[in-house]
Structures are given as C-alpha cells and as structure tokens.
C-alpha cells in the first residue's frame, strides 16, 4: 500500500481511516520554485535532478567493474560488481526529504542497489540504502531498508529524511551479477539507463490555499479506467488485490493510455479467470518484500519506465503543475489521503494513503481523476473539488506524483524544479 512519507502529515488525519494500499551538479538539470496560490504561503521548495543522457552520466564517477557505455552504466566483461556515483548536488535550500527513482535492466541473476548520503554542517553521512531492486523476482526479492538512523539521515520505505536539513546529497548505484544456477560464468550485466532524485523542503502546515485554475481547463485525456477492487483476494503474496492495489492499478492505467501494457506472455502466470490480468502482474513487479506492499513509489515508476520508456517520482507545487503536464497529454498519478468528509464524491469514505490518476480538468478548474477505488469501470471516472483535492494531496504526501511518459509525449517546459 502507498505510504505518506511527508513530515508535514497528520493533524487532519486523526480519524480512523481505511487503508487503500498504501545549486545542481554539472551535467544534470534541476530547479526550484515557490508554490502558486492566491495568497502568501510558505514556499514549497522542490528540486529534481536527473542523470539520463550519456553526457550527464559521464559526469558521475565509476568504480569497480562499472563503465558508461552507449549511454548506460554497465559492468565490464568478467566483472561481478561495480558502481556509479553522482556528483554532489546542492539545491538552493536545505533539503529535508529525498525520493530517488531510476530506470534499469536486470537480466538473469542481477540487481542494483540505490544509495544516498548527505552533507550538512561540515559533516558527511554514511551511505543509506534506499532499495535493492530487480525488474523481476526470480532471483531477487526487491525490497527497501527502513531505519538506518545512525547519523544525518534515515530511511522511511522509499524516502530519505534529513530532519535538520542537508545542504547537498549524492546518489550511488551498485550493480551486481552472479553465475546463474548450473552455469560456469557470470550472467548478463545489469545496466542503468537513468537515475535521479527529487529533493524537497516543505512547509509544516496543513493550510493549503487553493491554486488558481491554469492551462488545462476543459481538457480530458482518454485514459482507460481500471478498478483495483475487482482484484480483491487475488494473490495474497503480493498484497491480495482490492484495497492494497491502488498504486499498480493507477500505474497500469497510464501504461494502457500509452499502449504500453506488458505483453500477454508476461502475465501468462495470472489465472485466466481474472480480469485485467496486467494489474496482477504490475502488483507482483512492484511488490516491496520489506514494506510488504505494492505502493513503493519508485518501484512503480521503474516498472513503468521499462515499458513506456520514462518514469520518475517527483513532487509538484500545486495542480497548476499537473495542468502543464495534462496539457502536454501526460496523465499524472497523485498520492493523496483524506479523512471522512474531506473529499466529496470519493468512492471510499477515507484513506490514509491512496493513488489516483489525474486525467483532466473541468472548465472551472476542478480535477478529473480515474480513481481505482471505485468498484467498476463505470464509476472510476470522478470529478473532485480543486481545493479539497489539493488539501488531500499537497500537505499529505508532499504533492508526490508519478510522471510516466513515452517517446511521443516529451516533458513540457515549465516544471519549476519538479521535472
């Protein structure tokens, strides 16, 4: 299930809730901008940095058997392990939270570890591991490592927290491969295509002014509508469907929009009696064996990136950022939470962690979503009050969003540090 990892949570979530699943370095793009609202509010400071192109990856440092080849980080022949390390990245603020995301291939018995460390007040923290990840689960059970509270930062599932603030951070990706069972030599190399992180420092307040409607008023994207609830009871080892699968269901809706769902062969293991079997597959391929759920944010975007081409976790300043994406025909998966009576028209009364897909906006600026918590396709499409939605999103998850794109839908200008 998706978690809410922002440090600005909870006062409004005291009621019992239904759980529905759970200055930049050279060569990389980053930025930051204040929130957009009708009145003065504390700044939502956000800066996302990504190393993607061959030139950007080349500014990192390789060690062991790792090399940058053909625009990807891979292991040299005969090397069992190696690493790539980013330059130190310095946002224009002292970050308190960071979420990394990546796109990679892990053929055979291979995997990668994603790590982060921070720097503040003249000291450097230890490396904290955010994820042990593989695209499949035949050899490796992908997982996170909550805790690691030894110094400057700690890990909360997929989010690195530095409560006193960090002036800079570094990412490291360790690639590994092993001799396959019955083999006599190392298997194929894992490779890293892109890696990045969104750093943020968010106001400690639940008072969120409603943003002014922006550029996507009257636009509606034709995103297919899937229900997580039709999977209730399916595959308990991957969360059991129903309430637990809002994240892979939302991710699958976006993949369906791009025509990038997995081929039937990939989900041939799913019972033919189940509907929308690709959702069961997505749940398995995003399952976090430590967190025990499918709501790990970067696990979902890494899965989607392997199919659509691009995917990352970010935080947005307001629905105005989402409107820029929707106008570019890019749907946005948003992480929300709400108590009873706080989101009119929702198919469930409350949630302490839920994912929906922003698919459009009404002419007056209210948000249109595909909400997978609805029982069937006919009820998945919902319209939510703009102010209520931002209250359920910005102070609760920090405005966390999955941005998934394909080659035909490049990111638009105007990300204000969020992309």
N, C-alpha and C positions, 0 to 999 in steps of 0.2 A: 504494500500500500504506500502511497506517497506520504512523505513526511513534510512537516513545516519546519524548516531549519532557520528561519529568520529569528534574530534575537529580539525582535520587536513584537512577539506574539503575546497574546492571550487574554487580556482583560475581558475582551468581548466574547471569549470562548469558554466562559466558566460553566455554562450549562452542559448537561450530558449530551454527547454528540454521537451520531452514527459515523463509524469509520468506514469510508468507501475506498478501501485500497490504501492506500497510504498517502609621470613623465615616462613613456614606454621605451622598451629596449629597441635597439636598431633592428630594422627589418620586419617589424611587426606593427599592426595597426591597432590603435587604442584611442580612448577619449573619455570625456565625462561631461555631464550637463545637468543642470538642476531640473527639478520637476516642473511640469507645466500645469498651472492651476489658476483659478480666478482670484486667489488671494495669496498673500505671502505665507510660505510654509518652509520648514527646514529642508535643505537641499537633499534630494535623493542622489547620492554620489555613486556613479556606476562607471566602470571602465572594463571593457572586454578586450583582450589581446589574443591574437591567434597567430600561430606559425603554420603556414599552409604551403606557400609556393616554394620551389627549390631555393630561391634566394633567401626567403625567411628561415627555412630550416637550416640553411648553411651558416646562419649566424650563431647557431647553437653549438655546443661542444659535444663531441662524441668520445666515447671511452670503450675499452674492451674491444669486442668484435663488431661494433656498430659503425656503419658508414651511411652517408647520404648519397643515394644512387637513384637516378631517374626520378628525382623529386620525392623520394620516400626514404625513411630511415629503415635500414635492414641490416641483417648480420652478414658478415663476410663468410665465404665458404670455410667450413671447419670450425666456425665459432659457435659456441653454445649459448653465449650471452654477451650483451653489450648494452650501452645506454646512450641516450641523447639528453642533454641538459640545456635548458633555455638560458638566455642572458637574464640578469637581474632586471625585473620590470618594476618601474616606480610609477604608480598612479599619482595623480595630483592631490591625493588625500591619503590619510592613514586608514588602510582597509581593515575591516573587522570580520568580513566573511569572503570566502572564495569558493567557487564551484568550477572544477575543471571539466572539460569534455574533449573528445577525441574521435578520430576515425582511423581504423586499423584493420589489418588482416592477420588472422592467426591460424594458418593451415596446420593440419596434423596436431601433434602434441606440442603446441607452442602457446605462448601467452605474453602478456605485458603487465607491468606494474606501473601505476601512475602515482607520483610522489610530489610533495610540495614542501618547501621550507620558507621561512620568513626572516626578515631583518628589521630590528627596531632598537632604538637607543643604543646603537653600537654593538649589539649582540646578534648572533645568527642562531636560529633554532635548529634542531635536528630535522632530518628528513622524516616527514609523516607520510605514510602510505594511504592513499585515497582509495585505491582499487587494485585488486588482482582480477584481470579481465581476459576473457577469450570470447570470440564470437559464438562458438558452440559450447557444448558441455560434455562432450565425450570423454575428454581427458581432464579438464579443469572445471572446477565449480567456481564460477565468478563470484566475488564477494568484496565487501568493504571491511573497514577496520576501525569501528567506532572506539573512541577513547584516545589513547596516545597523548595524554595530558601532561607530559613531562616538562614542557617549557613554554615557549611563547604561544603556541597554538594547540588546538585539539581537533579531533575529527568527530563530526556528528553525521554518521552514514556517509553521504557524499559531499558534505560541506566542511571546509576547513575554517575554523573560527579562531580569531585572534582578538579577544575581548578588549585588550588595551590598545589595539591598533598596531599594524605593521606598515612600515614605510615602503617596503619592497618585498617581492616574492620571486621565487624560482621554481620552475617545474622540472621534473626529471622523469623520463620514461625508460624503464628497464625491459629489454626484450630478451626472451629466453626460449630455447627449444631443446627437445630431448630426442634420444634414439627411440623410434617407435617400437612397440612390442613386436618381437620377432625380427627386428631389423638389425643391421650391423653398422649403420652410420646415422648421423643426425638427419632429422626430417627437414622439410622445407622451412625457410626462415619466416618468422613473423615480420610484418612491416608496418610502419606508422606513416599514415598519409597526412594527418593534421592533428595538432593539439593546441589547446588554448584554455583560457580561464576567464570568468567574469569575476572581478573584484568589486566589492561594494562597501559602502558605509551608509547605513540607512537611518533615518530619524527614529528615535524611540518614542513613537506616538501612534495612536490609532485614529487620530484626527486627520482624515484624508479629504481634502476638498475635491469635488468632482471636476474633472478636466473638461475643458470646452470641446464640443464635437469638432472633429478635424476633417481630413481629406477623404475619408471612406464612407461618408454618409450616403445611404442608398445603394451600397454595393453588397452583393451576396454571392459568395463563392459556392460552387456546386460540389461540396464535399460530401461523400457518402456517409450515411448515418448507420452506425453500429451500436448495439446495446451490450453493455457488459453483463447485464442481468440475465440474458439468455444463456449465459455460460455458468450459471450458479451450480456448484457442486462438481464441476469438471476439473480433473487433475489437481487434487488436493496438494500434491507435492510441489505445485507451482502456485499455490495460493487459493485454489478452489473456485476460481471464477467469481461471478456475482460482484459483491461489494469490493473485492480485492483487485479487480482488473480494470479500473478506470484508466490507468496510465497506458498499458499496452493497447487498450481499445481505442483511446484517443490517438495514439501514435499510428495505429493501423488505419484509422480514418484518413489521416493526412497522406499516408502511403497510397491508399486507394485513390485519393484525389489525383495524385501524380501518376497513377497507373504503375506503381512500383511495389505492389504487394509481392510477397515471395511466390515462387512457382509452386504449383501443387505438389511437386515431388518433395519440397522442403517440409510440408506439413502432412505428408502421407501417413505419418505416425499417429495423427489425430483420428479419433473414431469417426468413420463416415456418417454416423448418425448425428453428429454435432453440426450446427450451423456456423457460418463464418469461421471456419476452422483456422484461418490465418491468425485470428485473435489468440487462440490457444497457443499457436506457435510463437507469436510475439511474447506472450506471457512467459513461456519457457526460456526464450532467448534474452529476456530482460531480468530474469529472476536473480535476486541477490541472496545468496545462501547464508550470509551472515545476518543481514537485516530481515531475512525471511519474508520477502515480498517482491512485487514487480514494479514498485513505484520509484526505484532508483532513477533519478533524473538523467545523469549521463549514460547509464546503461540503455535507456530508451533512445537517446539521440544517437549513440554509437550503433545500435541496431538499425535505426532508420537510415543513417548515413551509408551503411553498407548496401542499402537497397536503392535509395533515392539519389545518393551522391554526396549530400551535405546535411549535417545536422549538428546542432550545438545547443547548450543551455546558456541562457542569459537572464538578465533582469531588465525589465522595462520601466520607464519613468511613469507612464500612465497609459491609458487607452489610446492616446494620440500616437504613441509609438506603434502600437498594434495596428492602428489605422493606416500608417505608412506601409506596413507590410501587407495588409489586406488589399490596399490599392494596387500593390505590385503582384496581386494574385497569389499571395503566400499566406495560408492559414496559420494560426498561432495556437499552440497548446498552452493553456494557462493553469497554474496551480492555485487553487482557491480553498477557502474554508469559511464556514458561516454557522452561526447559532440559529436556533428556531426563530423564525420571523424576520431574518436578516436578508433573505434572497427570495423575493416573491416570484412564484411560478416555478421554483425548482422541483424536480421530480421526487426529491427526498427532503425531509424537514431540516436536516442539519448535517454537517460533516466537519471533521477535524483534519481533512486532507483529501482533496478531490481534484481530478484533472478534467477539463473540458476543452473543446476546440472552438476558438473564435473564428467564425466563418463570414461575418459581415456586420453591418450596422444599419439601423433604420434611418430614414431621412432626418429624424430628430436627434440621432446620435446614440440611441440605446444599442446595446450589444446583442448580436445574434450569435448563438452558440449551438454546436452539436453537443448535447450533454448525454454521455453514455449511461448515466444512472437511470434514464428512462427505460421502461420495460421493453418497448418495441420501437421499431423504426419510426412509426408514425408520431411518436412523442419525443423523439431525440432532439428535433429542432426546437429551440426555445429562444425567447427574447427576454433579456434581463435589463432592469433599470441600470443606467450607466453608473450612477452614484453607488447603488447597492453593490454592483459587481466590483467596482474599484475598492470599496470597503472590504470585500471578501478576498481580494487579491493582493493589493499593494502592501498593507500592513501585516498580512497573514503569512505570505510566503516571500515577501520582499519583492513582489512583482515577477516571480520566477516564470519563465516561459521556455518551451522548446521551439526552436526555429529550424524547420526542416525544408530543404529546397532541392530542386533538381537543376539540370543544366539549362532548362528553358525558363527558369524563374530566378534570375540573379538577384542578390540583395540590393534593395534600392539605396540611394543616398539618404542621408539624414538620420542615421542611427543614434546620434547624440551619445556615443560611447557604449551603446547596448549591442551594436554589431558593426 
